[in-house]
């Protein structure tokens, strides 16, 4: 597969969703994470860096609706308890259910 500057990971994700028949159930966006309101999303997948995870955790807590999920890839959220951990090391993924206020 060849990806150009306009496709990137969002383009790849859209293609995979279409190939798997899931394109009507998912949307993929590329935007400034700190400017996007998260209250409309049920599930968020984040490929962050360790330095941003504490601030991102605060944003999730303030903006996400109850019962939303976060999948954090490579780096965990510092104070949330994961409901599941997939893989280990560089390929780790942590699944979280948003804690209730």
N, C-alpha and C positions, 0 to 999 in steps of 0.2 A: 504494500500500500504506500502511496506517495501522499504526503500531507504538505500543503503549502501554508503560507503565513496567515491565510484567512481561515484555515480549518483547525489546526492545532488539536488540543485534547477535546475541545467541545465538538469539533467536527468529527473526530474519531468516535466520540461517545454517541453522537447522533447516528452515525453510520451503524455502530454496533447495536443500538436500540432498534433501528429499522430492521437490520438483519435478523434480530431475535424476535421481531414482532411486538416490541414493547414501546415503539415510538409514540403511540397515543397515550402512554402512561407517564412519560417523563419529558422534562424540558431541561435544556442545558444552556447555561448563560456564562458569558465572560464579561465581568464588570468589576468595578472597584468595590471590593468586599466591604470596606468601611463605610461606603455610601448606600449600599443596598439594604433595604428593610427586609428582615428575615421572617416577618410575621405571616407571610403568605405561603411559606414552604412547610411541607410535612417531613421531608428528609433532605438533609444537606450533607454533601460529601466534600471534605476539605483536604487538600494536599498542602499543609502549612509547613512552617519552619518552627523550630522549638521556641524561638524568641517571641513569636506572635501568639502562641497558644494561650497564655494567661489572659491577654486582652481580648482575644477571640472568644474564650470561654465566657467572659463578662458580657460580651455582645450577644452571644447565644442566650444566656440566661435572661437578659433584659428584653430581647426582641422575639424569640421563638415562642410559638404557642405551646401549651401543654400537650403532651403526648407526641411531640415532634422527635425525630431521631437525628443524630449526627453520626456520620462515619468519618473518623479522623484517620488519615493515612500517614504513616511514618512517625508521627509524633502524637502522644496522647494529650488530652485535656488534663491540666494539673490537679484539679480538685473534684472532678466528676468520676463516679464509679462506673466502669463499663459494664454493660450487660453481657458482652461477649468480646473476646479477643481472638483475632484470626491471624495465624502465622506468627513468626517471631523475627526479630532483627529488623533489617531495612524494609522488609515487606509487611510489617505489622499493620493491622487495621483494628481500631477500637470502635465498637458500636456502643452508642450512648442513647439512653432515653432521657429527655430533658427533665431534670428534677423539678418538682412542683415548688412554687414559692413558699 
